[in-house]
Amino acid sequence: MFVDREFERKTLQDMYDRLGAQFIFIYGRRRIGKTELIKNFMSGKKGVYFFAQDEDLRIELDRLSESMSKQLGKFVRFNDWDGFFSALAKEAGKRLVFSIDEFTYWIEQQPGILSIFQRGWDEYLKDTKIFLICSGSLVSLIENSMKYGSPLYGRRTGQIRVSALSHNSLTDFFPSYSLEEIVQTYSVCGGIPFYLSTFDSTISPEKNIDTIVFNKAGILYEEAEWLLSAEVREPLIYINIIAAIESGATTYSEIADRSKVSITNLGKYLKVLTEMGILKRESPAIGNARPVYIVADNYVRFWSRFVFPNRENIEIGNFSLDDVRSQFNQYVSETFELIARESIPQLYRQKLVPFSGKVGRYWKDEVEIDVVCVAAERLMALEVKWKNLDSDEANKLIDQMKSILGTENAVYGVIARSIKDKEKVDGPAIELHDLFPGTTSKHRKQ
């Protein structure tokens, strides 16, 4: 199922419509949907799609010629890279899309492939009508391939980093789910298309969790370990760091102590996890509290909180969501806060909040405000609750925020699943359905 990606598809089409040769990099973490994006874009266009493998490049050349012959409907044969680029140039007298998926396999195996493609572009392709796409999951390798000093520096004509889908996209994946169930699903899968595709929309999110996550035969049971194993050499060290952060460690010393990683080596591991999009270093939107590390990937966050510490019981079939019901509800409430922060620009367009700007959290000591938005001299603070409120409860939360920040000249409001008599709230009163504009009534069943 191909959902959303309107920006990426339009960007690719705009590049395709330009005159002359185009050399595009598409990259992003594994399972993010790069392949489906490329195939969707190529549909109806003359092109060749090739999935690179971690094989000897001489074998890959043979596979390239076979793929070109099959997809172009004519015999194509070459024995070296010059032959490949020459054959490609001959076919690109008219616009031709040629996509090499997981190009990073080749970079890992033979870094000199970048120089080979530089020469191929300069000598054979730059004056054709080729639309060359190189994609990969190893984000750092692709980014380094585009930097100054790389053989391909100055050759690319565009790049797209594919990110996770927004929470709004899940309503297309699960048209029969209520919004509460959508939030539960987003809490586990995030916006990763492959993970979303593993959920059976005919059963509840909770049953899906027991079937494919809390089950040693389930496809998402070991996915976090596979994800890290494909990217790094010491996956267990990275898993221990992630688990330490998810258990509450946020500073260097706390993370090092809980993960048993020396503080002198910790920085390089945190850097890799941040580049992968698994971790995020977060600073408060206002104030001078110390920045903290958080697990930014919803699936990895869920896995490290519920699967990693309970693997022994899962292995023997003695674990289900019922064993962590209250913890799961708390976890979903944290995801709801994340959705609320992501939604501020959208809520502004809906005229449900008065402005948009820099969005984050506020924390100091043991005090936290879930959503803080700053724009020029304006400040907005919103408390988020994963429950149903009435106007009196909402106004009490607003009074608490005022006492914390000590600022009367600010906008204070509340976001909750529902708010009874919300017209009586002294500020923006935003409900769950407001975070999913365009949803139909079938999504809003309670």
N, C-alpha and C positions, 0 to 999 in steps of 0.2 A: 504494500500500500504506500503510495507516494503522497505525502501531505505537505502543504505549505511550501517553503523555499521560494516564495515569489521574488524576493530580492535577488537571490542567487541566480534564478532562472533568467530574470530580466537582465542582470549584469552580463551573464554569458551571451545572451542573445544580442545585446548592444555591442559587445566585443565582436561577435560573429558578423554583424552587419557592417563593421568597419572595413575599409579598403586595406588590402595588403595582408602579409603574413602576421599571424598572432601566435604568441607563445605564452601559455597560461599555466600557472601553478594553482592547483586546488589541494588544500590540505586541511587536516583536522584529526582529532583522536579517532581511534578505532571505533567502529559501530555507529559513527555519527551520521552516516548516510551519504558519503561522498560518491560511492559507486552508483547508487540509485539516482543521485542528482545528475551525474554524467550521462547515464543511460537515458534518463528522461530528456535531457537536453539534446542528445544525439538522435532521438526518435524522429524519423522522417527526413533526416539529413544524410548525405553521402558521407560515410565515415567508416573507420575501423576502430573497434574497441579491443584493447589487448591488456590482459591481466598479467603483470610481471610476476615471476616466481624467483625464489631464492635458489637459482640454478646457475651452473657455469654459463657465462655469457655466450659461448659458442652454441650451446643448446638453445638459449633464448633467441639467438638469431634464426635458428631453424624454425622455432615456434612463430617468430614474427612473420617469416615468409609464408608459413602455412596459414596464419590468420589473415594476412593480406589477400592471399589467393582465394580463400573461402569467402571473405566478406566483400571483396571487390568483384568476384565472379570471373577472375582471370588468373592465369598462372603467373606467379611472381616468385623469383628465386634470387637469392644473393648469399654470399659466403662471408662477407665482412661488413663493417659499418659503413664504409664508403658506398658499397652496393645498396645497403638499406636506404641511406639518405638519397642516393641517386634515384632509386625506385620510387621513393616517397615524393620527390620533386616532380617526377614525370606524371604522377597521379594528381598533383596539386596545381595543374594548370587552371582548374576551376576549384572553387572552395571545397576543401576536404577536411573533415574533422578526424584527427588521429589522436586517440587517447591511450596513454600508457598508465594504467592504474597500478598503484603500489610501486612507483618508480624508485622509492627509497630502498627496496630490496637490492637494486643494482648499485645504488650509491654505497650501501653498507658493504657489499661484496667487493666492489672495485671503485673506489673514489675517483679513479681516472675517467669514469664514464662521463663526468661533468665536462672534462676537456674534450672528450669525443663528441658530445652533443654541442659544445661550443663551435667546434670546427664544422660539424654537420649543418648547424644553423647558418653560420657565416658563409660557407662555400656552396651549400645546396638549397637551403630553404628560405632564406630571408627575403628573396625576391619572388616567391611563389604566392599562392593563395592558401597555404596550409593554415589550419587552425589546430595547433599542437597543444595538447593538454597533458601535463605530467602531474600525477596526484600521488599523495602519500600520507601515511598515518604517523610517521615519525616526525613530529612537528619541528623539532630542533634541526633535523637534517634538511628539511625543506627550507626553513628560514635561513640556515647557513648557506644553502645553495643560492639564495637570492642576494646575499650580502656583498658588500664591496670586498674584493679579493677573491671571490669565487669565479671560476671560469665562465659561469653563466651570468655574472653580473652585467647588467645593461642589455641583456637579450630578451628577458621576459617583457611582455607588453601588458600583463595584468596578473592579478592573483586574488584568490578567494579563500579565506579561512572559514571553513564550515563550522558553525557553532551549534549547540543544542537547540532544539525547537523550544518555543515559548510554551508556557503552561496553557495558553489559549488553544494551541494546536491539538491538544489531547481530546477536545470535544469532537474533532473529526475522526480520531482513532476509535473513540468509544461513544457513539451516539446514544447508546441506551443507558449509559452511566449517569447517575446524579452528579451534581457538582461536588458533593462531599466525596463520592467515590473517585472522581477525577483528581481531587487533591490527594487522596490516599495513593493513587497510582503514580502521580507525579512525585510523591515522596519517595517511592521505591525506584522508579525508572528514570526520573528526571525527564529531559527532553531528548533522550537518545532513541532514535527510531527503532533500532534493532531490539532494544530492551522492551519498548512498547509493543512491538510485534509479537513478543513471546506471551503477552497476556491474552487470555481467552475472554473476549468481551461478553460471552454468554454466562459467565460466572462472576462472582463478586471479586473485587481486588483482594480481599482477605483470603478467599479460597485459592486465588492465583498465587499468593505469597506462600501458602502452605505447599502448593503443588510444585512450583518451579524455583523457589528460593530455599525454603526450609525442608528440602528433600534432597538427599545426596545424589539422586539421579536427575534433579532439576537443572535446567539449562543455565539458570542464574546463580546456582549454588557456588560454583567455583570461578565464575566469570571475572571477579576482581583479581584473583590470582593469575588467571590467564592474561588479562589485560596488562598487568605489570610485568609478567614474565616475557611478554612480547616486546616490551619497551626497555627494560633495565636488566642488569646482570645479577643483582642481588635483591630479588623481589621481597624476600622475607624482611629485610631491613626496612624497606619502604612500607610494607604492611604494618610493621611494629610502630613506625612513626605515625602513620595514619591512625592506627588504633589509639595511640597515646593522645593525639589531638582530639579525637572524637570522644575520648573518656574525660576530657576536661583540661588537658595540658595545653597551654597556649603560648607560654614564653619559651625561649631557647632552653633555659635550665630545666624547666618542667618537662619539656618534650624529650630532652636528652636523658633525663633521669628515668622516665617511664619506658622509653623505647630501648634503653641500654645502648645508645649510640653516643660516642664521645662528642662532646660539644664542639670540638675542633673540626670534626667531619660532618656535623649535622647540616651545616649551611649548604653543602653541595647537594645533599639529598632533598632538602626543602626546595632548592632552586629547580631541580628536575621535576618534582611533583607540582610545583607552581606552573612551570612551562607546559606540563601536560594538562593543566586545568583541573587537576584533582584537589589541589590546595589553593587557598587565596590568603594573602596577607592583608588584613583588614584594619583600617584606621577609623576612629570615630568620626562621624560627620561634623561634630563640633567638640570642643574641649581638647585637652592635651593628654588623654589617657593613652597608655602604651598600646601600640598596634598588637594584634593577635593573629595567629594562624587559625583558619577554619577549614573544614573539609567542604569544598565547593561543589563536588560532584554528588548528586543525590543518591545514585546507586551505590557508589563507593561508601558514602556516609552511612547508608542503611546497612550495607554489608558489614562494615567495620563495627557498627554498634550492635547488630543482632546476630549475624552469622558467625563472625570470627570468634567471639567469646563462647559460642554455644555449639561449636562444631562436633564436639564429642557426643552430645546428645542427638544432634541431627544425624550423625553417622549411624546411630543405632535406632533411628526412627522414633526417638522419644522427645520430640520437640515440635511445637506448633505455635501459631500466633497467640493462642489462648494463654500460653506461658508468659507472654510479655505484653499482655493487652494494655495495661496502664502505661507502660513505657512507650508502646507504639503510638498511643493517643497523644502523648507528650511530643513524640517525634513528629507526628503529623502537624501538630500546632506550630512547631518550629518551621516546617515547610510553608505553612500558611503565612507566617511572617515574611519569609523569603518572597513568596508570591506578591504579598502586599508591597514590598519594596520595589519589586520589578514593575509593578503596575502604576506607579506614580505618574509617569508621562502619559500613559493611557487614560488615567483618571482625570488628568488635567484636560485632555482633549474632550473628555465626556463632560467637562465642567462640574465635576464632583469635588475637586479641590481647586483652590484659587491660583496655584502656580506650580511649576515644576522646576527642578534644578538638580544640584548635587544631592544624592540620596544615600543614606546609610543608617547606622544605628548610633545611639549615644550610650556610653557606659562610664561609670565611675564607681570604684569600689564594688559594692554589691547592687548598685542601682543601674537599671537599664531602661531605655525607651526604644521600642521596637522599630519605629520609622521616624527618621528625622530628615527633613528636606531643607536645603539652604539655597537661596537665590539672592545674590546681592545683599541687601540689608534685611531680607525677609527670612523668617523662620517658621517652619511647620513641624509639629510633633504629633504623631499618631500612635495610639496604643492598639495592639492587635490581640484579639481573643478568639480562639477556636471554639466558640460556644455562642449560644443565643443570649442576648442581653436585652434589658429594657432601658428606657431613657435615663432613669435614675442611676442605674449601674454605670451607664456610659458617662454621665456627668461626673460621677465620683472619680472615674479614671482620669478624666480631664483635669479635675482639681488636683489629683495626685501629681500629674505631669507639671502643672503650673508650680507646685511647691518644689519639685525637683529642679526645674530649670530657673525658677525665680524670675520669669520673664512674662509679663502681662501682654506686651506688644508682640504677640505671636499668634499663629493659628494652631488650635488644638482640636483634635478629633479622634474618632474611634473607628476601627475596622473589625467587624465580627461576622459570624455566620448569618445572623439576623439581628435586627434591633427594633424592638417594639416601641411604637410612638417615637420614631426617630426624628420627627419634626421638632421634638422638644429638646433635642441634644444641642448643647452650646458649641456647635462646630460641625465640621464634616462628619456625617454618619454613613459609613460605607458598609454595604453588605456583600456577602459572598458572590452573589450573582453580578454585582457591579464589576468584579474582577474578571468576569468572563463575558464581555459585551457581545451581543449577537446570538447568545445561546437561547434555545427554545425552552418552553415550559417543561418539556420532558426531562431536561437536565436539572431542573430546579426542584424536583420532588424531595421531600424531607424524609 
